[in-house]
Amino acid sequence: MSVHKNVKKVTTHTLQEMKNAGEKISMLTGYDFSMARIIDEAGIDIILVGDSASNVMAGHETTLPITLDQMIYHASSVVRAVNRALVVVDMPFGSYQGNSKEALSSAIKIMKESGGHSVKMEGGIEIIESIKRILTAGIPVMGHLGLTPQSIYKFGTYVVRAKEEGEAHQLIEDAKALEAAGCFAIVLEKIPAQLAELVAKTVSIPIIGIGAGNGVDGQVLVVHDMLGINNEFSPRFLRKYNNLYEQMMGSFQAYIKDVKSGDFPNEKEQY
């Protein structure tokens, strides 16, 4: 394992400097040690330990079932791998909504037990009290607006959000409120590109998009999606940088064939 002694760590301050300088911010999800180590060594700015682990790691249909302890397990695995990137940990559904005291204790538990650097929360003005309380404890918070998957049953569908004027106006107000409360950045998911660009210009903190066009300050994708490990999922905003599904399938089938035929292990592969 290579240890980088003099790597300059990415902090929330670094991200703000990047926005101010017009440098785009790169962000990917990570859920385990081996994958996070490669992502970090590639030079990513932010690793998000997403509650999308509920889908890609555990096979749930939504992000709702994943627990606080499961998020901490994934986050601590990622933190052990990372030398440079800022690690952001999703607060799972039910760990902060509606009760700011519970929100604070959830965030403290994440920080203490995982070693993560910050937390991410979905929602706007309705969770502002929880955000403020967490920030008071010195825990950096990233916001998340637009399509908020934890509210899937409220929306009923994963369609593009904020197409109507009312919802678009509310989204801008929410973004301003998150900035005023002290969030260091906001993820905008699946909203019109024009609106996302407007938000990025309206607030001074970094805006990271997923399906929110190119007028924002950075981008995030789910690592299993962009590597083409997940074959079922191909929304318009996803660029696949590989087709690991096919490559892995080929490797597994070749191994099975070699074992069945007695070709593996050969004489050089035994003691």
SVG drawing of the C-alpha trace seen along z (x, -y; Angstrom):
<svg xmlns="http://www.w3.org/2000/svg" viewBox="-46 -35 52 66">
<polyline fill="none" stroke="black" stroke-width="0.4" points="0.0,0.0 1.5,-3.3 1.5,-5.9 1.6,-9.5 3.3,-11.5 3.2,-14.9 -0.1,-14.8 -2.1,-18.1 -5.5,-17.1 -8.6,-18.5 -10.6,-20.5 -13.9,-22.4 -11.7,-25.5 -9.9,-23.9 -13.3,-23.5 -14.2,-27.1 -10.9,-28.2 -11.6,-26.0 -15.0,-27.6 -13.5,-31.1 -10.8,-30.2 -13.2,-28.6 -11.7,-25.1 -14.2,-22.3 -14.6,-19.9 -14.6,-16.1 -16.6,-13.8 -17.5,-10.1 -19.1,-7.7 -17.2,-5.1 -18.3,-2.4 -15.4,-0.1 -11.6,-0.2 -10.3,1.3 -12.3,-0.9 -11.9,-4.0 -8.1,-3.6 -8.0,-3.6 -10.4,-6.5 -8.3,-8.5 -5.0,-7.7 -6.6,-8.7 -6.8,-12.2 -10.5,-12.7 -11.4,-15.8 -14.4,-14.4 -15.5,-10.8 -19.1,-10.6 -20.0,-7.6 -23.5,-7.7 -26.7,-6.2 -26.8,-4.8 -24.9,-1.9 -28.4,-0.8 -28.9,-0.1 -25.5,0.8 -24.0,2.6 -27.1,4.1 -29.6,4.5 -32.4,2.5 -34.9,0.8 -34.5,-2.6 -32.0,-4.4 -34.5,-4.3 -33.6,-1.0 -29.9,-1.7 -29.1,-2.3 -26.8,-4.8 -24.5,-1.9 -24.4,-0.5 -23.4,-4.0 -20.7,-4.2 -19.4,-0.7 -19.0,-1.9 -17.6,-5.3 -14.9,-3.9 -13.9,-1.5 -13.5,-4.4 -11.7,-6.7 -9.0,-4.0 -8.2,-4.1 -8.1,-7.8 -5.0,-10.1 -6.1,-13.1 -9.9,-13.3 -12.5,-15.0 -14.8,-12.3 -18.5,-13.2 -20.9,-10.8 -24.6,-10.7 -26.8,-10.9 -29.4,-8.1 -33.1,-8.5 -34.6,-8.9 -31.4,-10.0 -32.1,-13.7 -35.6,-14.6 -37.9,-16.2 -35.7,-16.2 -32.7,-18.4 -31.4,-16.8 -31.5,-13.4 -29.8,-14.9 -26.9,-16.2 -26.4,-12.9 -26.5,-11.1 -23.9,-13.4 -21.6,-13.2 -21.8,-9.4 -20.9,-9.4 -17.9,-11.7 -16.6,-9.9 -17.1,-6.3 -16.2,-6.6 -13.5,-9.4 -15.3,-11.0 -14.7,-14.7 -18.3,-15.9 -21.9,-14.9 -24.5,-15.4 -28.2,-16.0 -31.2,-16.1 -33.6,-19.0 -34.0,-22.7 -35.7,-25.1 -37.5,-22.2 -34.3,-20.8 -32.5,-24.1 -32.8,-23.7 -31.0,-20.3 -28.3,-21.7 -27.6,-24.7 -27.4,-22.5 -24.9,-20.1 -22.8,-23.1 -22.7,-24.4 -20.9,-21.3 -18.2,-22.1 -19.3,-19.4 -19.2,-20.5 -22.5,-20.0 -23.1,-19.5 -26.6,-20.2 -28.6,-18.2 -31.5,-19.7 -33.5,-18.9 -34.3,-15.2 -33.9,-14.0 -34.1,-10.2 -34.9,-9.8 -38.2,-11.5 -39.0,-9.1 -42.4,-8.2 -43.4,-11.9 -42.5,-12.5 -43.6,-9.0 -41.1,-9.0 -37.4,-9.8 -38.3,-12.4 -36.5,-15.7 -37.4,-18.2 -38.1,-21.9 -39.3,-22.3 -42.3,-24.4 -41.7,-28.0 -42.9,-27.5 -40.6,-24.6 -37.7,-26.3 -38.2,-29.5 -38.3,-27.3 -35.1,-25.6 -33.3,-28.9 -34.6,-30.0 -33.6,-26.7 -30.1,-27.0 -29.7,-30.5 -31.0,-29.3 -28.4,-26.4 -25.7,-28.9 -26.8,-31.3 -27.0,-28.4 -23.3,-27.6 -23.3,-24.6 -20.0,-24.4 -21.4,-23.0 -24.7,-21.7 -25.4,-18.8 -28.1,-19.5 -29.7,-16.3 -31.7,-16.0 -32.9,-19.6 -32.9,-21.7 -29.4,-22.8 -30.4,-26.5 -31.8,-26.5 -28.6,-24.7 -26.4,-27.3 -28.5,-30.1 -28.1,-28.6 -24.4,-28.2 -24.2,-32.0 -26.6,-33.0 -24.8,-31.4 -21.1,-31.7 -20.5,-28.1 -19.7,-25.2 -22.6,-23.6 -22.0,-19.9 -24.3,-18.5 -25.7,-15.1 -27.9,-15.4 -27.8,-19.2 -25.8,-20.3 -22.4,-21.9 -23.0,-25.3 -22.3,-24.2 -19.0,-24.0 -18.4,-20.2 -19.9,-16.8 -20.7,-13.6 -21.6,-10.1 -22.1,-6.8 -19.0,-4.8 -20.7,-1.5 -22.8,-3.3 -19.9,-5.2 -17.8,-2.0 -20.6,-0.1 -20.9,2.5 -24.6,1.8 -26.1,2.6 -29.8,1.8 -29.3,-1.9 -28.6,-4.3 -30.2,-7.7 -29.4,-10.5 -26.9,-12.2 -24.8,-9.1 -21.6,-8.8 -20.2,-5.2 -16.4,-5.3 -16.1,-1.5 -18.1,1.7 -16.9,3.6 -20.0,5.8 -18.7,7.5 -15.1,7.5 -15.9,9.1 -18.3,11.5 -15.6,12.6 -13.0,13.1 -15.4,15.1 -16.4,17.3 -12.8,17.9 -12.0,18.9 -14.9,21.3 -13.8,22.9 -10.2,23.2 -11.2,24.8 -13.7,27.3 -11.1,28.3 -8.4,28.8 -6.2,26.1 -6.1,24.1 -3.9,24.3 -1.0,25.4 2.4,26.6 3.7,23.0 0.8,22.2 1.3,24.8 3.9,25.6"/>
</svg>
